[in-house]
Amino acid sequence: MKKNRSYSVTKQLLVKNLVQETGLTNLEIEKALQELSDYGLIKISSQGMAIKVVG
């Protein structure tokens, strides 16, 4: 259960920072992150975030 909490804190911090940087809402950021995750382009874990570079 502790691992899920760490993941949650990591994601919350990411969303908070992206809201400040972009001016988008929490919901917009959450939706965008979910779409990127669904396509396998990002992975968020308790250790941080990994971004897959394509191109």
N, CA, C and O of each residue as an XYZ file, in Angstrom:
220
protein
N       0.823     -1.187      0.000
C       0.000      0.000      0.000
C       0.870      1.255      0.000
O       0.492      2.264     -0.594
N       2.013      1.206      0.648
C       2.895      2.361      0.677
C       3.343      2.750     -0.730
O       3.475      3.935     -1.037
N       3.580      1.749     -1.590
C       4.009      2.018     -2.957
C       2.952      2.829     -3.713
O       3.297      3.757     -4.445
N       1.677      2.490     -3.544
C       0.608      3.237     -4.197
C       0.562      4.671     -3.706
O       0.296      5.585     -4.487
N       0.818      4.881     -2.416
C       0.819      6.234     -1.865
C       1.946      7.049     -2.492
O       1.748      8.212     -2.844
N       3.120      6.451     -2.633
C       4.249      7.150     -3.250
C       3.929      7.525     -4.688
O       4.240      8.629     -5.135
N       3.302      6.597     -5.412
C       2.898      6.875     -6.784
C       1.924      8.040     -6.804
O       2.039      8.940     -7.636
N       0.964      8.023     -5.886
C      -0.048      9.070     -5.818
C       0.595     10.429     -5.548
O       0.232     11.426     -6.172
N       1.541     10.467     -4.626
C       2.230     11.719     -4.302
C       3.026     12.209     -5.507
O       3.021     13.402     -5.810
N       3.708     11.298     -6.193
C       4.472     11.661     -7.388
C       3.560     12.270     -8.439
O       3.882     13.306     -9.021
N       2.431     11.633     -8.683
C       1.494     12.127     -9.693
C       0.888     13.464     -9.268
O       0.730     14.360    -10.098
N       0.549     13.609     -7.991
C      -0.014     14.865     -7.497
C       0.963     16.018     -7.690
O       0.566     17.106     -8.106
N       2.232     15.785     -7.391
C       3.246     16.828     -7.574
C       3.416     17.182     -9.045
O       3.558     18.354     -9.395
N       3.402     16.176     -9.897
C       3.515     16.411    -11.332
C       2.348     17.248    -11.829
O       2.542     18.226    -12.552
N       1.137     16.866    -11.442
C      -0.057     17.600    -11.871
C      -0.006     19.031    -11.353
O      -0.290     19.970    -12.098
N       0.350     19.205    -10.093
C       0.423     20.548     -9.497
C       1.401     21.436    -10.274
O       1.093     22.588    -10.581
N       2.573     20.893    -10.585
C       3.574     21.664    -11.328
C       3.109     21.974    -12.744
O       3.324     23.082    -13.236
N       2.477     21.015    -13.402
C       1.992     21.248    -14.766
C       0.866     22.278    -14.798
O       0.775     23.067    -15.739
N       0.010     22.276    -13.782
C      -1.060     23.279    -13.701
C      -0.442     24.672    -13.603
O      -0.874     25.597    -14.289
N       0.567     24.816    -12.751
C       1.235     26.114    -12.587
C       1.940     26.552    -13.866
O       1.885     27.724    -14.240
N       2.597     25.619    -14.532
C       3.378     25.940    -15.728
C       2.519     26.202    -16.961
O       2.858     27.048    -17.787
N       1.406     25.476    -17.086
C       0.619     25.556    -18.319
C      -0.641     26.391    -18.206
O      -1.146     26.891    -19.211
N      -1.155     26.549    -16.992
C      -2.419     27.261    -16.826
C      -3.632     26.395    -17.117
O      -4.763     26.880    -17.071
N      -3.413     25.112    -17.419
C      -4.521     24.184    -17.638
C      -5.098     23.761    -16.288
O      -4.473     23.968    -15.248
N      -6.282     23.175    -16.310
C      -6.903     22.709    -15.070
C      -6.375     21.329    -14.688
O      -5.778     20.628    -15.506
N      -6.605     20.954    -13.435
C      -6.217     19.613    -12.974
C      -6.826     18.539    -13.861
O      -6.155     17.579    -14.239
N      -8.099     18.705    -14.188
C      -8.801     17.708    -14.998
C      -8.178     17.582    -16.389
O      -8.017     16.473    -16.898
N      -7.828     18.713    -17.004
C      -7.196     18.684    -18.331
C      -5.840     17.981    -18.273
O      -5.503     17.196    -19.160
N      -5.072     18.265    -17.236
C      -3.756     17.639    -17.071
C      -3.916     16.140    -16.846
O      -3.219     15.339    -17.470
N      -4.836     15.759    -15.952
C      -5.079     14.340    -15.671
C      -5.476     13.593    -16.940
O      -4.992     12.490    -17.195
N      -6.355     14.194    -17.733
C      -6.816     13.565    -18.973
C      -5.653     13.393    -19.958
O      -5.510     12.337    -20.574
N      -4.832     14.423    -20.101
C      -3.689     14.360    -21.014
C      -2.688     13.297    -20.562
O      -2.187     12.527    -21.381
N      -2.397     13.255    -19.264
C      -1.471     12.249    -18.746
C      -2.013     10.840    -18.962
O      -1.259      9.924    -19.291
N      -3.317     10.668    -18.777
C      -3.925      9.354    -18.984
C      -3.824      8.930    -20.449
O      -3.531      7.771    -20.744
N      -4.066      9.868    -21.365
C      -3.949      9.552    -22.796
C      -2.523      9.156    -23.153
O      -2.307      8.172    -23.860
N      -1.549      9.922    -22.663
C      -0.148      9.597    -22.934
C       0.217      8.232    -22.358
O       0.947      7.462    -22.981
N      -0.292      7.940    -21.175
C      -0.041      6.647    -20.550
C      -0.699      5.519    -21.341
O      -0.101      4.459    -21.527
N      -1.924      5.743    -21.806
C      -2.634      4.730    -22.596
C      -1.871      4.370    -23.867
O      -1.883      3.216    -24.294
N      -1.211      5.350    -24.471
C      -0.432      5.109    -25.692
C       0.978      4.602    -25.389
O       1.750      4.332    -26.308
N       1.313      4.473    -24.116
C       2.622      3.962    -23.728
C       3.737      4.971    -23.875
O       4.906      4.592    -23.944
N       3.400      6.253    -23.923
C       4.417      7.284    -24.116
C       5.012      7.790    -22.809
O       6.124      8.318    -22.802
N       4.287      7.637    -21.703
C       4.835      7.986    -20.395
C       4.483      6.887    -19.403
O       3.524      6.137    -19.586
N       5.284      6.817    -18.350
C       4.998      5.909    -17.249
C       5.337      6.649    -15.966
O       6.455      7.133    -15.790
N       4.364      6.730    -15.078
C       4.569      7.401    -13.800
C       4.619      6.335    -12.718
O       3.734      5.484    -12.630
N       5.664      6.387    -11.892
C       5.799      5.428    -10.799
C       6.259      6.176     -9.555
O       6.421      7.396     -9.579
N       6.467      5.442     -8.478
C       6.919      6.071     -7.238
C       8.330      6.645     -7.380
O       8.730      7.500     -6.589
N       9.085      6.184     -8.380
C      10.429      6.706     -8.610
C      10.440      7.963     -9.479
O      11.469      8.631     -9.582
N       9.329      8.285    -10.092
C       9.268      9.458    -10.957
C       8.533      9.150    -12.242
O       7.595      8.354    -12.262
N       8.969      9.787    -13.314
C       8.275      9.636    -14.583
C       9.276      9.286    -15.674
O      10.382      9.825    -15.713
N       8.877      8.382    -16.555
C       9.692      8.026    -17.715
C       8.940      8.456    -18.964
O       7.731      8.254    -19.076
N       9.662      9.048    -19.896
C       9.069      9.503    -21.150
C       9.698      8.716    -22.286
O      10.922      8.625    -22.383
N       8.862      8.149    -23.145
C       9.353      7.408    -24.308
C       9.524      8.400    -25.455
O       8.586      9.106    -25.825
N      10.718      8.445    -26.006
C      11.000      9.348    -27.120
C      10.730      8.600    -28.420
O      11.286      7.528    -28.659
N       9.877      9.172    -29.251
C       9.558      8.572    -30.544
C       9.872      9.571    -31.644
O       9.810     10.782    -31.435
N      10.211      9.051    -32.819
C      10.439      9.989    -33.901
C      11.441      9.576    -34.890
O      11.703     10.307    -35.845
